[in-house]
Amino acid sequence: MKAAGPVPEKTEGEAPAEPPRPVSEHPRPPRLLRGTVSLIVALLVVVASVHTVMVFFHVAPRNAVSQRYGEQIDAWVYPFFEQDWRLFAPNPASANVQISVKTRQEMPDGATRESDWFDLTALDTSAVRHHVFPSHTAQNTLRRAWSAYVDAHGAEDVPHSDRAVMLRDYLRNIAADRVAEHRPGPFDAVRLRVETVPIAAHGAQQVSPNAVETRDLPWWEVSQG
């Protein structure tokens, strides 16, 4: 049996030694970091809640809230969160819309050169047809941009609000980008032509050519970067 070693003498008035504290394997993040993360999460929850409420009142039937705050709801929804459906009543298309564009370029001698009409709707249709998973952009971007433009401008092509100006520029930029992608070459203005053909009722004969509405929009200046 081994003899016990000498026991250290305890000095009078000396405090007993504290046992070592266990070291945590997962130290807590700094308080500032935790507060920042919590603030971001709370902000995202608020934005998501506001977005859900705005979209709900946009697609719901007209009511006291949507009538009173319609301008604020539209400002939130358009143009990026537009919904082409209604909560209780469907809104099927009643006409086919064909949108074409032509470009204009000013020559060094002051003369102008115009291109032929380029069918943007046919371009979208070809991108969708025979595709199992067609692009959402090809299906809706141009059509919804035109629908929003008509809602903001009516039968006129003069904007009377900041939102109308934004929607005009949005439609112009879509047309200019697609022309630049499929018809390389410089141009400094674009013009749209929109033909609206009513959809014939089931069992009815074809729509009369006189029922087709053609709307030529003014020239819009563009800048090519």
SULDACOR-V743420 format. One record per backbone hydrogen bond with DSSP energy under -1.0 kcal/mol. CO is the residue of the C=O (numbers start at 1). NH is the residue of the N-H. If there is no record, write none. Layout:
CO;NH / CO;NH
This chain:
11;14 / 30;34 / 31;35 / 32;36 / 33;37 / 34;38 / 35;39 / 36;40 / 37;41 / 38;42 / 39;43 / 40;44 / 41;45 / 42;46 / 43;47 / 44;48 / 45;49 / 46;50 / 47;51 / 48;52 / 49;53 / 50;54 / 51;55 / 52;56 / 53;57 / 54;58 / 55;59 / 56;60 / 59;87 / 63;67 / 64;68 / 65;69 / 69;73 / 70;74 / 71;75 / 72;76 / 73;77 / 74;78 / 77;81 / 94;199 / 96;197 / 98;195 / 99;120 / 99;121 / 100;193 / 101;118 / 102;191 / 103;115 / 104;188 / 104;189 / 105;113 / 107;110 / 111;107 / 113;105 / 118;101 / 119;123 / 120;124 / 121;125 / 122;126 / 123;127 / 124;128 / 125;129 / 128;131 / 135;139 / 136;140 / 137;141 / 140;144 / 141;145 / 142;146 / 143;147 / 144;148 / 145;149 / 146;150 / 147;151 / 148;152 / 149;153 / 150;154 / 153;156 / 161;165 / 162;166 / 163;167 / 164;168 / 165;169 / 166;170 / 167;171 / 168;172 / 169;173 / 170;174 / 171;175 / 172;176 / 173;177 / 174;178 / 175;179 / 176;180 / 177;181 / 178;182 / 179;183 / 188;222 / 189;104 / 190;220 / 191;102 / 192;217 / 193;100 / 194;215 / 195;98 / 196;213 / 197;96 / 201;204 / 208;211 / 209;212 / 213;196 / 215;194 / 220;190
